[in-house]
Amino acid sequence: MDIPNILVGFLDIVKYVIFAHFIMSWLITFGVLNVYQPIVGQIWGILQRLLEPIYGPIRSVLPNIGGMDLSPLVALFAVIILQGFLSGL
């Protein structure tokens, strides 16, 4: 296995974590999940700590769109583009 294939595999995992965070945030917003439940709160905290270093710089560049956070979408597109680039190597 070479380095680009390992990075593509790692980016696959990152992509699934971003997607899980995105879905979980919607479920929390609509009251399906409650962050005060111990398991949900722990999973949510872990996802927040993992992804905030990625989302933070993106949020500082994006304009404010009335409470809608587009940083997960931008991060997901960036991961997909990076995977495409690495697959071409």
CNS distance restraints for C-alpha pairs under 8 A (distance, minus, plus):
assign (resid   1 and name CA) (resid   5 and name CA) 6.62 0.50 0.50
assign (resid   1 and name CA) (resid   6 and name CA) 7.09 0.50 0.50
assign (resid   2 and name CA) (resid   6 and name CA) 6.54 0.50 0.50
assign (resid   3 and name CA) (resid   7 and name CA) 6.21 0.50 0.50
assign (resid   4 and name CA) (resid   8 and name CA) 6.12 0.50 0.50
assign (resid   4 and name CA) (resid  86 and name CA) 5.56 0.50 0.50
assign (resid   4 and name CA) (resid  87 and name CA) 6.96 0.50 0.50
assign (resid   4 and name CA) (resid  89 and name CA) 7.03 0.50 0.50
assign (resid   5 and name CA) (resid   9 and name CA) 6.24 0.50 0.50
assign (resid   5 and name CA) (resid  86 and name CA) 7.55 0.50 0.50
assign (resid   5 and name CA) (resid  87 and name CA) 7.21 0.50 0.50
assign (resid   6 and name CA) (resid  10 and name CA) 6.24 0.50 0.50
assign (resid   7 and name CA) (resid  11 and name CA) 6.05 0.50 0.50
assign (resid   7 and name CA) (resid  86 and name CA) 7.67 0.50 0.50
assign (resid   8 and name CA) (resid  12 and name CA) 6.23 0.50 0.50
assign (resid   8 and name CA) (resid  83 and name CA) 5.50 0.50 0.50
assign (resid   8 and name CA) (resid  86 and name CA) 6.64 0.50 0.50
assign (resid   8 and name CA) (resid  87 and name CA) 7.10 0.50 0.50
assign (resid   9 and name CA) (resid  13 and name CA) 6.65 0.50 0.50
assign (resid  10 and name CA) (resid  14 and name CA) 6.40 0.50 0.50
assign (resid  11 and name CA) (resid  15 and name CA) 5.99 0.50 0.50
assign (resid  11 and name CA) (resid  79 and name CA) 6.41 0.50 0.50
assign (resid  11 and name CA) (resid  83 and name CA) 6.80 0.50 0.50
assign (resid  12 and name CA) (resid  16 and name CA) 6.38 0.50 0.50
assign (resid  13 and name CA) (resid  17 and name CA) 6.25 0.50 0.50
assign (resid  14 and name CA) (resid  18 and name CA) 6.17 0.50 0.50
assign (resid  14 and name CA) (resid  79 and name CA) 7.79 0.50 0.50
assign (resid  15 and name CA) (resid  19 and name CA) 6.18 0.50 0.50
assign (resid  15 and name CA) (resid  76 and name CA) 6.22 0.50 0.50
assign (resid  15 and name CA) (resid  79 and name CA) 6.73 0.50 0.50
assign (resid  15 and name CA) (resid  80 and name CA) 7.86 0.50 0.50
assign (resid  16 and name CA) (resid  20 and name CA) 6.04 0.50 0.50
assign (resid  17 and name CA) (resid  21 and name CA) 6.13 0.50 0.50
assign (resid  17 and name CA) (resid  47 and name CA) 7.44 0.50 0.50
assign (resid  18 and name CA) (resid  22 and name CA) 6.12 0.50 0.50
assign (resid  18 and name CA) (resid  51 and name CA) 7.38 0.50 0.50
assign (resid  18 and name CA) (resid  72 and name CA) 6.56 0.50 0.50
assign (resid  18 and name CA) (resid  75 and name CA) 7.92 0.50 0.50
assign (resid  18 and name CA) (resid  76 and name CA) 6.80 0.50 0.50
assign (resid  19 and name CA) (resid  23 and name CA) 6.23 0.50 0.50
assign (resid  19 and name CA) (resid  76 and name CA) 7.88 0.50 0.50
assign (resid  20 and name CA) (resid  24 and name CA) 5.98 0.50 0.50
assign (resid  21 and name CA) (resid  25 and name CA) 6.01 0.50 0.50
assign (resid  21 and name CA) (resid  44 and name CA) 7.66 0.50 0.50
assign (resid  21 and name CA) (resid  47 and name CA) 6.30 0.50 0.50
assign (resid  21 and name CA) (resid  48 and name CA) 7.92 0.50 0.50
assign (resid  22 and name CA) (resid  26 and name CA) 6.53 0.50 0.50
assign (resid  22 and name CA) (resid  72 and name CA) 6.86 0.50 0.50
assign (resid  23 and name CA) (resid  27 and name CA) 6.30 0.50 0.50
assign (resid  24 and name CA) (resid  28 and name CA) 6.10 0.50 0.50
assign (resid  24 and name CA) (resid  33 and name CA) 7.79 0.50 0.50
assign (resid  24 and name CA) (resid  44 and name CA) 7.76 0.50 0.50
assign (resid  25 and name CA) (resid  29 and name CA) 6.05 0.50 0.50
assign (resid  26 and name CA) (resid  30 and name CA) 6.19 0.50 0.50
assign (resid  27 and name CA) (resid  31 and name CA) 6.20 0.50 0.50
assign (resid  27 and name CA) (resid  32 and name CA) 5.08 0.50 0.50
assign (resid  27 and name CA) (resid  33 and name CA) 5.57 0.50 0.50
assign (resid  28 and name CA) (resid  32 and name CA) 5.88 0.50 0.50
assign (resid  28 and name CA) (resid  33 and name CA) 4.77 0.50 0.50
assign (resid  28 and name CA) (resid  34 and name CA) 6.08 0.50 0.50
assign (resid  28 and name CA) (resid  35 and name CA) 7.19 0.50 0.50
assign (resid  33 and name CA) (resid  40 and name CA) 7.20 0.50 0.50
assign (resid  34 and name CA) (resid  40 and name CA) 6.75 0.50 0.50
assign (resid  34 and name CA) (resid  41 and name CA) 7.65 0.50 0.50
assign (resid  35 and name CA) (resid  40 and name CA) 5.35 0.50 0.50
assign (resid  35 and name CA) (resid  41 and name CA) 4.42 0.50 0.50
assign (resid  35 and name CA) (resid  44 and name CA) 7.21 0.50 0.50
assign (resid  36 and name CA) (resid  40 and name CA) 7.22 0.50 0.50
assign (resid  36 and name CA) (resid  41 and name CA) 5.83 0.50 0.50
assign (resid  37 and name CA) (resid  41 and name CA) 5.87 0.50 0.50
assign (resid  38 and name CA) (resid  42 and name CA) 6.12 0.50 0.50
assign (resid  39 and name CA) (resid  43 and name CA) 6.19 0.50 0.50
assign (resid  40 and name CA) (resid  44 and name CA) 5.97 0.50 0.50
assign (resid  41 and name CA) (resid  45 and name CA) 6.01 0.50 0.50
assign (resid  42 and name CA) (resid  46 and name CA) 6.19 0.50 0.50
assign (resid  43 and name CA) (resid  47 and name CA) 6.20 0.50 0.50
assign (resid  44 and name CA) (resid  48 and name CA) 6.07 0.50 0.50
assign (resid  45 and name CA) (resid  49 and name CA) 6.15 0.50 0.50
assign (resid  46 and name CA) (resid  50 and name CA) 6.12 0.50 0.50
assign (resid  47 and name CA) (resid  51 and name CA) 6.03 0.50 0.50
assign (resid  48 and name CA) (resid  52 and name CA) 5.68 0.50 0.50
assign (resid  49 and name CA) (resid  53 and name CA) 7.61 0.50 0.50
assign (resid  51 and name CA) (resid  55 and name CA) 6.13 0.50 0.50
assign (resid  52 and name CA) (resid  56 and name CA) 5.54 0.50 0.50
assign (resid  53 and name CA) (resid  57 and name CA) 7.26 0.50 0.50
assign (resid  54 and name CA) (resid  58 and name CA) 7.03 0.50 0.50
assign (resid  54 and name CA) (resid  75 and name CA) 7.18 0.50 0.50
assign (resid  55 and name CA) (resid  59 and name CA) 6.01 0.50 0.50
assign (resid  55 and name CA) (resid  71 and name CA) 5.54 0.50 0.50
assign (resid  55 and name CA) (resid  72 and name CA) 6.67 0.50 0.50
assign (resid  55 and name CA) (resid  75 and name CA) 7.07 0.50 0.50
assign (resid  56 and name CA) (resid  60 and name CA) 6.40 0.50 0.50
assign (resid  57 and name CA) (resid  61 and name CA) 6.67 0.50 0.50
assign (resid  58 and name CA) (resid  62 and name CA) 6.24 0.50 0.50
assign (resid  58 and name CA) (resid  71 and name CA) 5.73 0.50 0.50
assign (resid  58 and name CA) (resid  74 and name CA) 7.55 0.50 0.50
assign (resid  58 and name CA) (resid  75 and name CA) 7.62 0.50 0.50
assign (resid  59 and name CA) (resid  63 and name CA) 7.75 0.50 0.50
assign (resid  59 and name CA) (resid  69 and name CA) 7.84 0.50 0.50
assign (resid  59 and name CA) (resid  70 and name CA) 7.91 0.50 0.50
assign (resid  59 and name CA) (resid  71 and name CA) 5.85 0.50 0.50
assign (resid  62 and name CA) (resid  70 and name CA) 7.91 0.50 0.50
assign (resid  62 and name CA) (resid  71 and name CA) 7.67 0.50 0.50
assign (resid  64 and name CA) (resid  68 and name CA) 7.69 0.50 0.50
assign (resid  65 and name CA) (resid  69 and name CA) 7.44 0.50 0.50
assign (resid  70 and name CA) (resid  74 and name CA) 6.34 0.50 0.50
assign (resid  71 and name CA) (resid  75 and name CA) 5.97 0.50 0.50
assign (resid  72 and name CA) (resid  76 and name CA) 6.03 0.50 0.50
assign (resid  73 and name CA) (resid  77 and name CA) 6.24 0.50 0.50
assign (resid  74 and name CA) (resid  78 and name CA) 6.14 0.50 0.50
assign (resid  75 and name CA) (resid  79 and name CA) 6.19 0.50 0.50
assign (resid  76 and name CA) (resid  80 and name CA) 6.26 0.50 0.50
assign (resid  77 and name CA) (resid  81 and name CA) 6.13 0.50 0.50
assign (resid  78 and name CA) (resid  82 and name CA) 6.04 0.50 0.50
assign (resid  79 and name CA) (resid  83 and name CA) 6.06 0.50 0.50
assign (resid  80 and name CA) (resid  84 and name CA) 6.25 0.50 0.50
assign (resid  81 and name CA) (resid  85 and name CA) 6.26 0.50 0.50
assign (resid  82 and name CA) (resid  86 and name CA) 6.14 0.50 0.50
assign (resid  83 and name CA) (resid  87 and name CA) 5.97 0.50 0.50
assign (resid  84 and name CA) (resid  88 and name CA) 6.39 0.50 0.50
assign (resid  85 and name CA) (resid  89 and name CA) 6.94 0.50 0.50
